[in-house]
Amino acid sequence: MSQSVSLQPIAEDVYAAPQLSPEAMASAAEAGFKAVINNRPDMEGGPDQPTNEAIEAAAKAAGLQYAYLPVQGAYQSPEEIAQCAALLKDLPRPLLMFCRSGARSTKLYHQAIALDE
């Protein structure tokens, strides 16, 4: 990944990142990631934010598995947490999750793994 992308490890094989561009998907694949989860709703940051559709196309072109699970920053529903838990079980690792800052992806991850505890 580019030096400008701040990756935060949230588990041994799961990382969180701030907003990623379609161009970052090739870098993620080159860095060894196998899958990406986008937790940021489209247009949350206005018209300059890359769309899920563009990021998904770039991820698939780079050979990554991709999931779109948009959640709000302040609240993730029990259904969204359960969906994340299912994705965490199904997607290959290492896995990269992203949102606006990385914080909501980190929070969602921890809530999802708590379901199995």
MODELLER restraints for C-alpha pairs under 7 A, 6 or more apart:
rsr = mdl.restraints
at = mdl.atoms
rsr.add(forms.Gaussian(group=physical.xy_distance, feature=features.Distance(at['CA:1:A'], at['CA:27:A']), mean=4.96, stdev=0.5))
rsr.add(forms.Gaussian(group=physical.xy_distance, feature=features.Distance(at['CA:1:A'], at['CA:28:A']), mean=5.61, stdev=0.5))
rsr.add(forms.Gaussian(group=physical.xy_distance, feature=features.Distance(at['CA:1:A'], at['CA:31:A']), mean=5.70, stdev=0.5))
rsr.add(forms.Gaussian(group=physical.xy_distance, feature=features.Distance(at['CA:2:A'], at['CA:27:A']), mean=6.99, stdev=0.5))
rsr.add(forms.Gaussian(group=physical.xy_distance, feature=features.Distance(at['CA:6:A'], at['CA:17:A']), mean=6.03, stdev=0.5))
rsr.add(forms.Gaussian(group=physical.xy_distance, feature=features.Distance(at['CA:7:A'], at['CA:15:A']), mean=6.16, stdev=0.5))
rsr.add(forms.Gaussian(group=physical.xy_distance, feature=features.Distance(at['CA:7:A'], at['CA:16:A']), mean=5.73, stdev=0.5))
rsr.add(forms.Gaussian(group=physical.xy_distance, feature=features.Distance(at['CA:7:A'], at['CA:17:A']), mean=4.92, stdev=0.5))
rsr.add(forms.Gaussian(group=physical.xy_distance, feature=features.Distance(at['CA:8:A'], at['CA:15:A']), mean=5.40, stdev=0.5))
rsr.add(forms.Gaussian(group=physical.xy_distance, feature=features.Distance(at['CA:8:A'], at['CA:16:A']), mean=5.12, stdev=0.5))
rsr.add(forms.Gaussian(group=physical.xy_distance, feature=features.Distance(at['CA:8:A'], at['CA:17:A']), mean=6.34, stdev=0.5))
rsr.add(forms.Gaussian(group=physical.xy_distance, feature=features.Distance(at['CA:9:A'], at['CA:15:A']), mean=4.37, stdev=0.5))
rsr.add(forms.Gaussian(group=physical.xy_distance, feature=features.Distance(at['CA:9:A'], at['CA:16:A']), mean=6.39, stdev=0.5))
rsr.add(forms.Gaussian(group=physical.xy_distance, feature=features.Distance(at['CA:10:A'], at['CA:16:A']), mean=6.67, stdev=0.5))
rsr.add(forms.Gaussian(group=physical.xy_distance, feature=features.Distance(at['CA:10:A'], at['CA:106:A']), mean=6.53, stdev=0.5))
rsr.add(forms.Gaussian(group=physical.xy_distance, feature=features.Distance(at['CA:13:A'], at['CA:93:A']), mean=6.01, stdev=0.5))
rsr.add(forms.Gaussian(group=physical.xy_distance, feature=features.Distance(at['CA:13:A'], at['CA:94:A']), mean=4.63, stdev=0.5))
rsr.add(forms.Gaussian(group=physical.xy_distance, feature=features.Distance(at['CA:13:A'], at['CA:95:A']), mean=6.30, stdev=0.5))
rsr.add(forms.Gaussian(group=physical.xy_distance, feature=features.Distance(at['CA:14:A'], at['CA:94:A']), mean=5.76, stdev=0.5))
rsr.add(forms.Gaussian(group=physical.xy_distance, feature=features.Distance(at['CA:14:A'], at['CA:95:A']), mean=4.80, stdev=0.5))
rsr.add(forms.Gaussian(group=physical.xy_distance, feature=features.Distance(at['CA:14:A'], at['CA:96:A']), mean=5.88, stdev=0.5))
rsr.add(forms.Gaussian(group=physical.xy_distance, feature=features.Distance(at['CA:15:A'], at['CA:95:A']), mean=6.36, stdev=0.5))
rsr.add(forms.Gaussian(group=physical.xy_distance, feature=features.Distance(at['CA:15:A'], at['CA:96:A']), mean=4.92, stdev=0.5))
rsr.add(forms.Gaussian(group=physical.xy_distance, feature=features.Distance(at['CA:15:A'], at['CA:97:A']), mean=6.13, stdev=0.5))
rsr.add(forms.Gaussian(group=physical.xy_distance, feature=features.Distance(at['CA:16:A'], at['CA:96:A']), mean=5.84, stdev=0.5))
rsr.add(forms.Gaussian(group=physical.xy_distance, feature=features.Distance(at['CA:16:A'], at['CA:97:A']), mean=4.79, stdev=0.5))
rsr.add(forms.Gaussian(group=physical.xy_distance, feature=features.Distance(at['CA:16:A'], at['CA:98:A']), mean=5.42, stdev=0.5))
rsr.add(forms.Gaussian(group=physical.xy_distance, feature=features.Distance(at['CA:16:A'], at['CA:102:A']), mean=5.14, stdev=0.5))
rsr.add(forms.Gaussian(group=physical.xy_distance, feature=features.Distance(at['CA:16:A'], at['CA:105:A']), mean=6.25, stdev=0.5))
rsr.add(forms.Gaussian(group=physical.xy_distance, feature=features.Distance(at['CA:16:A'], at['CA:106:A']), mean=6.22, stdev=0.5))
rsr.add(forms.Gaussian(group=physical.xy_distance, feature=features.Distance(at['CA:17:A'], at['CA:97:A']), mean=6.31, stdev=0.5))
rsr.add(forms.Gaussian(group=physical.xy_distance, feature=features.Distance(at['CA:17:A'], at['CA:98:A']), mean=4.70, stdev=0.5))
rsr.add(forms.Gaussian(group=physical.xy_distance, feature=features.Distance(at['CA:17:A'], at['CA:99:A']), mean=6.86, stdev=0.5))
rsr.add(forms.Gaussian(group=physical.xy_distance, feature=features.Distance(at['CA:17:A'], at['CA:101:A']), mean=6.61, stdev=0.5))
rsr.add(forms.Gaussian(group=physical.xy_distance, feature=features.Distance(at['CA:17:A'], at['CA:102:A']), mean=4.64, stdev=0.5))
rsr.add(forms.Gaussian(group=physical.xy_distance, feature=features.Distance(at['CA:18:A'], at['CA:98:A']), mean=5.49, stdev=0.5))
rsr.add(forms.Gaussian(group=physical.xy_distance, feature=features.Distance(at['CA:18:A'], at['CA:99:A']), mean=5.41, stdev=0.5))
rsr.add(forms.Gaussian(group=physical.xy_distance, feature=features.Distance(at['CA:18:A'], at['CA:100:A']), mean=5.00, stdev=0.5))
rsr.add(forms.Gaussian(group=physical.xy_distance, feature=features.Distance(at['CA:18:A'], at['CA:101:A']), mean=4.03, stdev=0.5))
rsr.add(forms.Gaussian(group=physical.xy_distance, feature=features.Distance(at['CA:18:A'], at['CA:102:A']), mean=4.62, stdev=0.5))
rsr.add(forms.Gaussian(group=physical.xy_distance, feature=features.Distance(at['CA:19:A'], at['CA:98:A']), mean=6.00, stdev=0.5))
rsr.add(forms.Gaussian(group=physical.xy_distance, feature=features.Distance(at['CA:19:A'], at['CA:99:A']), mean=5.29, stdev=0.5))
rsr.add(forms.Gaussian(group=physical.xy_distance, feature=features.Distance(at['CA:19:A'], at['CA:100:A']), mean=4.82, stdev=0.5))
rsr.add(forms.Gaussian(group=physical.xy_distance, feature=features.Distance(at['CA:19:A'], at['CA:101:A']), mean=6.51, stdev=0.5))
rsr.add(forms.Gaussian(group=physical.xy_distance, feature=features.Distance(at['CA:21:A'], at['CA:50:A']), mean=6.19, stdev=0.5))
rsr.add(forms.Gaussian(group=physical.xy_distance, feature=features.Distance(at['CA:21:A'], at['CA:55:A']), mean=6.53, stdev=0.5))
rsr.add(forms.Gaussian(group=physical.xy_distance, feature=features.Distance(at['CA:22:A'], at['CA:54:A']), mean=6.11, stdev=0.5))
rsr.add(forms.Gaussian(group=physical.xy_distance, feature=features.Distance(at['CA:22:A'], at['CA:55:A']), mean=4.38, stdev=0.5))
rsr.add(forms.Gaussian(group=physical.xy_distance, feature=features.Distance(at['CA:22:A'], at['CA:58:A']), mean=5.33, stdev=0.5))
rsr.add(forms.Gaussian(group=physical.xy_distance, feature=features.Distance(at['CA:23:A'], at['CA:58:A']), mean=6.99, stdev=0.5))
rsr.add(forms.Gaussian(group=physical.xy_distance, feature=features.Distance(at['CA:25:A'], at['CA:58:A']), mean=5.98, stdev=0.5))
rsr.add(forms.Gaussian(group=physical.xy_distance, feature=features.Distance(at['CA:25:A'], at['CA:59:A']), mean=5.02, stdev=0.5))
rsr.add(forms.Gaussian(group=physical.xy_distance, feature=features.Distance(at['CA:25:A'], at['CA:62:A']), mean=6.40, stdev=0.5))
rsr.add(forms.Gaussian(group=physical.xy_distance, feature=features.Distance(at['CA:26:A'], at['CA:62:A']), mean=5.13, stdev=0.5))
rsr.add(forms.Gaussian(group=physical.xy_distance, feature=features.Distance(at['CA:29:A'], at['CA:62:A']), mean=6.20, stdev=0.5))
rsr.add(forms.Gaussian(group=physical.xy_distance, feature=features.Distance(at['CA:29:A'], at['CA:64:A']), mean=6.53, stdev=0.5))
rsr.add(forms.Gaussian(group=physical.xy_distance, feature=features.Distance(at['CA:33:A'], at['CA:93:A']), mean=6.76, stdev=0.5))
rsr.add(forms.Gaussian(group=physical.xy_distance, feature=features.Distance(at['CA:33:A'], at['CA:94:A']), mean=4.96, stdev=0.5))
rsr.add(forms.Gaussian(group=physical.xy_distance, feature=features.Distance(at['CA:33:A'], at['CA:95:A']), mean=5.75, stdev=0.5))
rsr.add(forms.Gaussian(group=physical.xy_distance, feature=features.Distance(at['CA:33:A'], at['CA:96:A']), mean=6.74, stdev=0.5))
rsr.add(forms.Gaussian(group=physical.xy_distance, feature=features.Distance(at['CA:34:A'], at['CA:64:A']), mean=5.28, stdev=0.5))
rsr.add(forms.Gaussian(group=physical.xy_distance, feature=features.Distance(at['CA:34:A'], at['CA:65:A']), mean=6.37, stdev=0.5))
rsr.add(forms.Gaussian(group=physical.xy_distance, feature=features.Distance(at['CA:34:A'], at['CA:92:A']), mean=5.80, stdev=0.5))
rsr.add(forms.Gaussian(group=physical.xy_distance, feature=features.Distance(at['CA:34:A'], at['CA:93:A']), mean=5.65, stdev=0.5))
rsr.add(forms.Gaussian(group=physical.xy_distance, feature=features.Distance(at['CA:34:A'], at['CA:94:A']), mean=5.68, stdev=0.5))
rsr.add(forms.Gaussian(group=physical.xy_distance, feature=features.Distance(at['CA:34:A'], at['CA:95:A']), mean=6.07, stdev=0.5))
rsr.add(forms.Gaussian(group=physical.xy_distance, feature=features.Distance(at['CA:35:A'], at['CA:64:A']), mean=5.04, stdev=0.5))
rsr.add(forms.Gaussian(group=physical.xy_distance, feature=features.Distance(at['CA:35:A'], at['CA:65:A']), mean=4.45, stdev=0.5))
rsr.add(forms.Gaussian(group=physical.xy_distance, feature=features.Distance(at['CA:35:A'], at['CA:66:A']), mean=5.64, stdev=0.5))
rsr.add(forms.Gaussian(group=physical.xy_distance, feature=features.Distance(at['CA:35:A'], at['CA:91:A']), mean=6.37, stdev=0.5))
rsr.add(forms.Gaussian(group=physical.xy_distance, feature=features.Distance(at['CA:35:A'], at['CA:92:A']), mean=6.11, stdev=0.5))
rsr.add(forms.Gaussian(group=physical.xy_distance, feature=features.Distance(at['CA:35:A'], at['CA:93:A']), mean=6.67, stdev=0.5))
rsr.add(forms.Gaussian(group=physical.xy_distance, feature=features.Distance(at['CA:35:A'], at['CA:94:A']), mean=6.92, stdev=0.5))
rsr.add(forms.Gaussian(group=physical.xy_distance, feature=features.Distance(at['CA:35:A'], at['CA:95:A']), mean=4.97, stdev=0.5))
rsr.add(forms.Gaussian(group=physical.xy_distance, feature=features.Distance(at['CA:35:A'], at['CA:96:A']), mean=6.30, stdev=0.5))
rsr.add(forms.Gaussian(group=physical.xy_distance, feature=features.Distance(at['CA:36:A'], at['CA:64:A']), mean=6.95, stdev=0.5))
rsr.add(forms.Gaussian(group=physical.xy_distance, feature=features.Distance(at['CA:36:A'], at['CA:65:A']), mean=6.35, stdev=0.5))
rsr.add(forms.Gaussian(group=physical.xy_distance, feature=features.Distance(at['CA:36:A'], at['CA:66:A']), mean=4.95, stdev=0.5))
rsr.add(forms.Gaussian(group=physical.xy_distance, feature=features.Distance(at['CA:36:A'], at['CA:67:A']), mean=6.37, stdev=0.5))
rsr.add(forms.Gaussian(group=physical.xy_distance, feature=features.Distance(at['CA:36:A'], at['CA:95:A']), mean=5.79, stdev=0.5))
rsr.add(forms.Gaussian(group=physical.xy_distance, feature=features.Distance(at['CA:36:A'], at['CA:96:A']), mean=4.73, stdev=0.5))
rsr.add(forms.Gaussian(group=physical.xy_distance, feature=features.Distance(at['CA:36:A'], at['CA:97:A']), mean=5.64, stdev=0.5))
rsr.add(forms.Gaussian(group=physical.xy_distance, feature=features.Distance(at['CA:37:A'], at['CA:66:A']), mean=5.93, stdev=0.5))
rsr.add(forms.Gaussian(group=physical.xy_distance, feature=features.Distance(at['CA:37:A'], at['CA:67:A']), mean=4.77, stdev=0.5))
rsr.add(forms.Gaussian(group=physical.xy_distance, feature=features.Distance(at['CA:37:A'], at['CA:68:A']), mean=5.81, stdev=0.5))
rsr.add(forms.Gaussian(group=physical.xy_distance, feature=features.Distance(at['CA:37:A'], at['CA:69:A']), mean=6.81, stdev=0.5))
rsr.add(forms.Gaussian(group=physical.xy_distance, feature=features.Distance(at['CA:37:A'], at['CA:96:A']), mean=6.33, stdev=0.5))
rsr.add(forms.Gaussian(group=physical.xy_distance, feature=features.Distance(at['CA:37:A'], at['CA:97:A']), mean=4.62, stdev=0.5))
rsr.add(forms.Gaussian(group=physical.xy_distance, feature=features.Distance(at['CA:37:A'], at['CA:98:A']), mean=6.45, stdev=0.5))
rsr.add(forms.Gaussian(group=physical.xy_distance, feature=features.Distance(at['CA:38:A'], at['CA:67:A']), mean=6.30, stdev=0.5))
rsr.add(forms.Gaussian(group=physical.xy_distance, feature=features.Distance(at['CA:38:A'], at['CA:68:A']), mean=4.90, stdev=0.5))
rsr.add(forms.Gaussian(group=physical.xy_distance, feature=features.Distance(at['CA:38:A'], at['CA:69:A']), mean=5.96, stdev=0.5))
rsr.add(forms.Gaussian(group=physical.xy_distance, feature=features.Distance(at['CA:38:A'], at['CA:70:A']), mean=6.63, stdev=0.5))
rsr.add(forms.Gaussian(group=physical.xy_distance, feature=features.Distance(at['CA:38:A'], at['CA:97:A']), mean=6.01, stdev=0.5))
rsr.add(forms.Gaussian(group=physical.xy_distance, feature=features.Distance(at['CA:38:A'], at['CA:98:A']), mean=5.30, stdev=0.5))
rsr.add(forms.Gaussian(group=physical.xy_distance, feature=features.Distance(at['CA:38:A'], at['CA:99:A']), mean=6.34, stdev=0.5))
rsr.add(forms.Gaussian(group=physical.xy_distance, feature=features.Distance(at['CA:39:A'], at['CA:68:A']), mean=6.39, stdev=0.5))
rsr.add(forms.Gaussian(group=physical.xy_distance, feature=features.Distance(at['CA:39:A'], at['CA:69:A']), mean=4.98, stdev=0.5))
rsr.add(forms.Gaussian(group=physical.xy_distance, feature=features.Distance(at['CA:39:A'], at['CA:70:A']), mean=4.19, stdev=0.5))
rsr.add(forms.Gaussian(group=physical.xy_distance, feature=features.Distance(at['CA:39:A'], at['CA:71:A']), mean=5.67, stdev=0.5))
rsr.add(forms.Gaussian(group=physical.xy_distance, feature=features.Distance(at['CA:39:A'], at['CA:98:A']), mean=5.83, stdev=0.5))
rsr.add(forms.Gaussian(group=physical.xy_distance, feature=features.Distance(at['CA:39:A'], at['CA:99:A']), mean=5.02, stdev=0.5))
rsr.add(forms.Gaussian(group=physical.xy_distance, feature=features.Distance(at['CA:39:A'], at['CA:105:A']), mean=6.31, stdev=0.5))
rsr.add(forms.Gaussian(group=physical.xy_distance, feature=features.Distance(at['CA:40:A'], at['CA:70:A']), mean=4.85, stdev=0.5))
rsr.add(forms.Gaussian(group=physical.xy_distance, feature=features.Distance(at['CA:40:A'], at['CA:71:A']), mean=6.30, stdev=0.5))
rsr.add(forms.Gaussian(group=physical.xy_distance, feature=features.Distance(at['CA:40:A'], at['CA:99:A']), mean=4.56, stdev=0.5))
rsr.add(forms.Gaussian(group=physical.xy_distance, feature=features.Distance(at['CA:40:A'], at['CA:100:A']), mean=6.41, stdev=0.5))
rsr.add(forms.Gaussian(group=physical.xy_distance, feature=features.Distance(at['CA:41:A'], at['CA:70:A']), mean=4.66, stdev=0.5))
rsr.add(forms.Gaussian(group=physical.xy_distance, feature=features.Distance(at['CA:41:A'], at['CA:71:A']), mean=6.49, stdev=0.5))
rsr.add(forms.Gaussian(group=physical.xy_distance, feature=features.Distance(at['CA:42:A'], at['CA:51:A']), mean=5.62, stdev=0.5))
rsr.add(forms.Gaussian(group=physical.xy_distance, feature=features.Distance(at['CA:42:A'], at['CA:52:A']), mean=6.30, stdev=0.5))
rsr.add(forms.Gaussian(group=physical.xy_distance, feature=features.Distance(at['CA:43:A'], at['CA:49:A']), mean=6.18, stdev=0.5))
rsr.add(forms.Gaussian(group=physical.xy_distance, feature=features.Distance(at['CA:56:A'], at['CA:66:A']), mean=6.31, stdev=0.5))
rsr.add(forms.Gaussian(group=physical.xy_distance, feature=features.Distance(at['CA:59:A'], at['CA:66:A']), mean=6.52, stdev=0.5))
rsr.add(forms.Gaussian(group=physical.xy_distance, feature=features.Distance(at['CA:73:A'], at['CA:104:A']), mean=5.51, stdev=0.5))
rsr.add(forms.Gaussian(group=physical.xy_distance, feature=features.Distance(at['CA:81:A'], at['CA:108:A']), mean=6.43, stdev=0.5))
rsr.add(forms.Gaussian(group=physical.xy_distance, feature=features.Distance(at['CA:81:A'], at['CA:111:A']), mean=6.40, stdev=0.5))
rsr.add(forms.Gaussian(group=physical.xy_distance, feature=features.Distance(at['CA:81:A'], at['CA:112:A']), mean=5.16, stdev=0.5))
rsr.add(forms.Gaussian(group=physical.xy_distance, feature=features.Distance(at['CA:82:A'], at['CA:112:A']), mean=6.32, stdev=0.5))
rsr.add(forms.Gaussian(group=physical.xy_distance, feature=features.Distance(at['CA:84:A'], at['CA:112:A']), mean=5.93, stdev=0.5))
rsr.add(forms.Gaussian(group=physical.xy_distance, feature=features.Distance(at['CA:85:A'], at['CA:112:A']), mean=4.67, stdev=0.5))
rsr.add(forms.Gaussian(group=physical.xy_distance, feature=features.Distance(at['CA:85:A'], at['CA:113:A']), mean=6.34, stdev=0.5))
rsr.add(forms.Gaussian(group=physical.xy_distance, feature=features.Distance(at['CA:97:A'], at['CA:105:A']), mean=5.96, stdev=0.5))
rsr.add(forms.Gaussian(group=physical.xy_distance, feature=features.Distance(at['CA:98:A'], at['CA:105:A']), mean=5.83, stdev=0.5))
rsr.add(forms.Gaussian(group=physical.xy_distance, feature=features.Distance(at['CA:99:A'], at['CA:105:A']), mean=6.08, stdev=0.5))
